């Protein structure tokens, strides 16, 4: 997701070699939007058909990206290996497993048998990614504090997403296992990333949108905690309101983000906004308070507009040959 748009198009023959694994973040955004509309339809008089269409589109997008990246692996293995060894791009490989887990959540109500397999494969793959990435951090030879950015949450803290569907598809201890990994490592990485943001140079312009990823761990953590415990208790409220605070913090800097040129990294806005939107619908469903309902609808409107803009700009950039280019 750190691949910026270049000023000049690249020859089509070389596009595949520069197809970034970070494009799987688009699946996270589309699947997040799908689940948000699904949650909205379950708690309010909104059409369920919207989420059904979005679910198909998100699934088709995932299969398309998976096919293209598999082709890249076959034809350009050196470029895939270079992404694997890159201190920033490495963190986007687990977006492939997170995308599958999110699609499992989206399909669970209507196709539980297929969703169970999707969840199982996604959870196992994400655990493997976590072990690999953390091993690279522990035994590194090339990491520096400047490499730390919110995208580091994806491979490890992404485990916190597993229990949302896991409580339905596996014994509770499996979900608690994944939740423990994500929850504890969230605190560790939050400290590292905030230290880097507070005391070192600002993030590169193309990585600035990744600051929105800060919202996702507590928002998703809230959803997983409620799924595991069955109630909105004190811990659930702490997670939700911290996620809401981070949303307000970033919203207060909206003009800074609006002034940024378009990068593929702008998709970092999508899933975190979806996560806080879904969490707010859950708060409304559990509390019945009108405030949460109104806030959820506002967030859903913002999320939908953001996704429309991101899809439009991405398609236009792709048609102009400005994606899948060297940095």
C-alpha positions as CSV (number, residue, x, y, z in Angstrom):
1,X,0.0,0.0,0.0
2,X,3.1,2.2,0.0
3,X,3.2,2.2,-3.8
4,X,2.6,5.7,-5.0
5,X,1.3,6.6,-8.4
6,X,4.1,7.5,-10.7
7,X,4.2,10.5,-13.0
8,X,4.5,8.4,-16.2
9,X,2.9,5.2,-17.2
10,X,4.9,2.0,-17.3
11,X,5.1,-0.4,-20.3
12,X,2.3,-3.0,-19.9
13,X,4.9,-5.8,-20.1
14,X,6.4,-4.7,-16.8
15,X,3.1,-4.0,-15.0
16,X,2.8,-7.5,-13.6
17,X,6.3,-7.4,-12.1
18,X,5.3,-4.3,-10.1
19,X,1.8,-5.5,-9.0
20,X,1.9,-4.7,-5.3
21,X,0.7,-7.1,-2.6
22,X,-0.6,-4.0,-0.9
23,X,-3.5,-4.0,-3.4
24,X,-5.1,-6.7,-1.2
25,X,-6.0,-3.8,1.2
26,X,-8.7,-3.0,-1.3
27,X,-10.4,-6.3,-0.4
28,X,-10.2,-5.3,3.3
29,X,-12.0,-2.1,2.5
30,X,-14.7,-3.6,0.3
31,X,-15.3,-6.4,2.7
32,X,-15.5,-4.0,5.6
33,X,-18.1,-1.9,3.7
34,X,-20.0,-5.1,3.0
35,X,-20.1,-6.0,6.7
36,X,-21.0,-2.5,7.7
37,X,-24.1,-2.5,5.3
38,X,-24.9,-6.0,6.5
39,X,-24.9,-4.8,10.1
40,X,-26.9,-1.7,9.2
41,X,-29.6,-3.9,7.6
42,X,-29.8,-6.1,10.7
43,X,-30.3,-3.2,13.1
44,X,-32.2,-0.6,11.0
45,X,-34.7,-0.5,8.2
46,X,-32.1,-0.5,5.4
47,X,-32.0,-2.7,2.3
48,X,-30.1,-5.9,2.8
49,X,-29.6,-6.1,-1.0
50,X,-26.8,-3.5,-0.8
51,X,-24.6,-5.8,1.3
52,X,-25.4,-8.8,-0.9
53,X,-24.2,-7.0,-4.0
54,X,-21.1,-5.7,-2.2
55,X,-20.3,-9.2,-0.9
56,X,-20.2,-10.5,-4.4
57,X,-18.1,-7.6,-5.6
58,X,-15.6,-8.0,-2.7
59,X,-15.4,-11.8,-3.3
60,X,-14.8,-11.3,-7.1
61,X,-12.1,-8.6,-6.3
62,X,-10.3,-11.0,-3.9
63,X,-10.3,-13.8,-6.5
64,X,-9.0,-11.5,-9.2
65,X,-6.2,-10.1,-7.1
66,X,-5.3,-13.6,-5.9
67,X,-5.1,-14.8,-9.4
68,X,-3.0,-11.9,-10.6
69,X,-0.6,-12.2,-7.7
70,X,-0.2,-15.9,-8.2
71,X,0.7,-15.2,-11.8
72,X,3.3,-12.7,-10.6
73,X,4.7,-15.3,-8.3
74,X,5.1,-17.7,-11.3
75,X,6.5,-15.2,-13.7
76,X,8.4,-12.8,-11.4
77,X,9.4,-14.7,-8.3
78,X,12.3,-12.3,-7.7
79,X,10.0,-9.3,-7.4
80,X,7.8,-11.2,-4.9
81,X,10.8,-12.1,-2.9
82,X,11.9,-8.4,-2.9
83,X,8.5,-7.5,-1.5
84,X,8.9,-10.2,1.1
85,X,12.2,-8.8,2.2
86,X,11.0,-5.1,2.2
87,X,10.6,-3.7,5.7
88,X,7.3,-2.0,4.9
89,X,5.7,-4.2,2.1
90,X,6.2,-7.3,4.1
91,X,3.4,-6.2,6.4
92,X,0.8,-6.3,3.6
93,X,1.1,-10.0,2.8
94,X,-1.2,-10.8,5.7
95,X,-3.8,-8.6,4.1
96,X,-4.5,-11.7,1.9
97,X,-5.5,-13.8,5.0
98,X,-7.4,-10.9,6.6
99,X,-9.3,-10.4,3.4
100,X,-10.4,-14.1,3.5
101,X,-11.4,-13.9,7.1
102,X,-13.5,-10.8,6.4
103,X,-15.2,-12.5,3.5
104,X,-15.9,-15.5,5.8
105,X,-17.7,-13.1,8.2
106,X,-19.7,-11.6,5.3
107,X,-20.7,-15.0,3.9
108,X,-21.4,-16.7,7.3
109,X,-25.1,-15.8,7.5
110,X,-26.0,-17.3,4.1
111,X,-23.3,-19.9,3.4
112,X,-22.0,-21.1,6.8
113,X,-20.4,-24.2,5.3
114,X,-18.3,-22.3,2.8
115,X,-17.6,-19.6,5.3
116,X,-16.2,-22.1,7.8
117,X,-13.6,-23.3,5.4
118,X,-12.8,-19.7,4.4
119,X,-12.4,-18.7,8.0
120,X,-10.2,-21.8,8.8
121,X,-7.9,-21.2,5.9
122,X,-7.7,-17.5,6.6
123,X,-7.0,-18.0,10.3
124,X,-4.3,-20.6,9.7
125,X,-2.6,-18.5,7.0
126,X,-2.7,-15.5,9.3
127,X,-1.1,-17.3,12.1
128,X,1.7,-18.4,9.7
129,X,2.2,-14.9,8.5
130,X,2.3,-13.7,12.2
131,X,5.0,-16.2,13.0
132,X,7.0,-15.3,9.9
133,X,6.8,-11.6,10.4
134,X,7.6,-11.6,14.1
135,X,10.5,-13.9,13.4
136,X,11.8,-11.4,10.9
137,X,11.5,-8.7,13.5
138,X,13.3,-10.7,16.2
139,X,16.2,-11.8,13.9
140,X,16.4,-8.7,11.7
141,X,19.5,-7.2,10.1
142,X,17.8,-4.3,8.3
143,X,15.0,-2.7,10.4
144,X,15.3,0.8,11.9
145,X,12.8,2.9,13.8
146,X,12.0,4.8,10.6
147,X,10.5,1.7,9.2
148,X,7.9,1.5,11.9
149,X,4.5,2.7,10.8
150,X,0.8,1.8,11.5
151,X,0.9,-0.9,8.8
152,X,2.9,-3.0,11.3
153,X,-0.4,-3.7,13.0
154,X,-1.6,-5.7,10.1
155,X,0.4,-9.0,10.5
156,X,0.2,-9.3,14.3
157,X,-2.7,-7.3,15.5
158,X,-4.8,-8.7,12.7
159,X,-5.2,-11.8,14.8
160,X,-7.7,-9.9,16.9
161,X,-10.2,-10.2,14.0
162,X,-10.4,-14.0,14.1
163,X,-12.9,-14.4,17.0
164,X,-15.7,-12.4,15.3
165,X,-16.5,-15.5,13.2
166,X,-14.3,-17.9,15.2
167,X,-16.8,-18.2,18.1
168,X,-19.2,-19.7,15.6
169,X,-16.8,-22.0,13.7
170,X,-14.4,-23.3,16.4
171,X,-14.0,-24.0,20.1
172,X,-13.9,-20.8,22.2
173,X,-10.2,-21.3,23.2
174,X,-9.2,-21.1,19.6
175,X,-10.7,-17.6,19.4
176,X,-9.2,-16.6,22.7
177,X,-5.8,-17.8,21.5
178,X,-5.9,-15.4,18.5
179,X,-7.4,-12.6,20.5
180,X,-4.6,-12.8,23.1
181,X,-2.0,-12.5,20.4
182,X,-3.6,-9.5,18.8
183,X,-4.6,-7.8,22.0
184,X,-1.2,-8.0,23.7
185,X,0.8,-7.2,20.6
186,X,-1.4,-4.2,20.0
187,X,-0.2,-2.6,23.2
188,X,3.4,-3.3,22.3
189,X,3.2,-2.1,18.7
190,X,1.1,0.9,19.7
191,X,3.9,2.1,21.9
192,X,6.5,1.6,19.2
193,X,4.5,3.3,16.5
194,X,3.5,6.3,18.7
195,X,7.2,6.7,19.8
196,X,8.2,6.8,16.1
197,X,5.4,9.3,15.3
198,X,6.1,11.5,18.3
199,X,9.9,11.7,18.3
200,X,11.1,11.0,14.7
201,X,10.5,12.6,11.4
202,X,6.9,12.5,10.0
203,X,5.7,9.6,7.9
204,X,6.4,9.9,4.2
205,X,3.5,11.5,2.4
206,X,2.5,8.2,0.7
207,X,2.4,6.5,4.1
208,X,0.4,9.2,5.9
209,X,-3.0,7.6,5.3
210,X,-1.8,4.5,7.2
211,X,-2.4,6.6,10.4
212,X,-6.0,5.5,10.1
213,X,-5.0,2.0,10.8
214,X,-4.6,3.1,14.5
215,X,-8.5,3.0,14.7
216,X,-8.8,-0.7,13.6
217,X,-7.3,-2.6,16.6
218,X,-9.5,-1.2,19.4
219,X,-12.6,-1.1,17.1
220,X,-12.1,-4.7,16.0
221,X,-11.0,-5.6,19.5
222,X,-14.4,-4.4,20.8
223,X,-16.3,-6.5,18.3
224,X,-14.2,-9.6,19.2
225,X,-14.5,-9.0,22.9
226,X,-18.3,-8.8,22.6
227,X,-18.4,-11.9,20.5
228,X,-16.3,-13.8,23.1
229,X,-18.1,-12.5,26.2
230,X,-21.6,-11.8,24.9
231,X,-21.9,-8.5,26.5
232,X,-20.8,-4.9,26.4
233,X,-18.9,-4.7,29.7
234,X,-16.2,-2.3,31.0
235,X,-13.5,-3.7,28.8
236,X,-15.7,-3.5,25.7
237,X,-16.5,0.2,26.5
238,X,-12.8,1.0,26.9
239,X,-12.0,-0.5,23.5
240,X,-14.9,1.2,21.8
241,X,-14.4,4.6,23.2
242,X,-10.7,4.6,22.6
243,X,-11.4,3.7,18.9
244,X,-14.0,6.5,18.8
245,X,-11.4,8.9,20.3
246,X,-8.8,8.0,17.6
247,X,-11.5,8.5,15.0
248,X,-12.2,12.0,16.3
249,X,-8.5,12.7,16.5
250,X,-7.9,11.8,12.8
251,X,-11.2,13.5,11.7
252,X,-9.9,16.7,13.3
253,X,-7.0,16.5,10.9
254,X,-9.2,15.8,7.9
255,X,-7.9,18.7,5.9
256,X,-4.3,17.4,6.1
257,X,-5.5,14.1,4.6
258,X,-7.7,15.8,2.0
259,X,-4.7,17.7,0.7
260,X,-2.7,14.6,0.0
261,X,-2.3,13.4,-3.6
262,X,-3.8,10.0,-4.3
263,X,-1.8,7.0,-3.5
264,X,-2.8,3.4,-3.3
265,X,-2.1,3.8,0.4
266,X,-5.3,5.9,0.6
267,X,-7.1,2.5,0.9
268,X,-5.9,2.6,4.5
269,X,-8.8,4.9,5.2
270,X,-11.3,2.3,4.3
271,X,-11.2,-0.7,6.7
272,X,-10.6,1.3,9.9
273,X,-13.6,3.5,9.1
274,X,-15.6,0.3,8.4
275,X,-14.4,-1.1,11.7
276,X,-15.6,1.8,13.8
277,X,-18.8,2.0,11.8
278,X,-19.6,-1.7,12.5
279,X,-18.6,-1.3,16.2
280,X,-21.0,1.7,16.5
281,X,-23.9,-0.3,14.9
282,X,-23.1,-3.0,17.5
283,X,-23.2,-0.5,20.3
284,X,-26.6,0.7,19.0
285,X,-27.9,-2.9,18.8
286,X,-26.8,-3.6,22.3
287,X,-27.8,-0.4,24.0
288,X,-30.8,0.7,21.9
289,X,-29.7,4.3,22.4
290,X,-30.6,6.7,19.6
291,X,-27.2,8.5,19.8
292,X,-25.4,5.4,18.6
293,X,-27.9,4.8,15.8
294,X,-27.4,8.3,14.5
295,X,-23.7,8.1,14.8
296,X,-23.6,4.7,13.0
297,X,-25.6,6.1,10.1
298,X,-23.3,9.1,9.9
299,X,-20.3,6.9,9.8
300,X,-21.9,4.6,7.3
301,X,-22.5,7.6,5.0
302,X,-18.9,8.8,5.4
303,X,-17.6,5.2,4.8
304,X,-19.7,4.8,1.7
305,X,-18.6,8.1,0.2
306,X,-14.9,7.3,1.0
307,X,-15.2,3.9,-0.8
308,X,-16.9,5.5,-3.8
309,X,-14.0,8.0,-4.1
310,X,-11.3,5.4,-3.6
311,X,-12.8,3.0,-6.2
312,X,-13.2,5.9,-8.7
313,X,-9.7,7.2,-8.2
314,X,-8.2,3.7,-8.3
315,X,-10.0,2.8,-11.5
316,X,-9.0,6.1,-13.2
317,X,-5.4,5.6,-12.1
318,X,-5.4,2.0,-13.4
319,X,-6.9,3.1,-16.8
320,X,-4.1,5.7,-17.1
321,X,-1.5,3.1,-16.3
322,X,-0.4,4.8,-13.1
323,X,-0.7,1.7,-10.9
324,X,1.7,-1.2,-10.8
325,X,4.7,1.0,-11.5
326,X,8.2,1.2,-9.8
327,X,8.6,3.5,-6.9
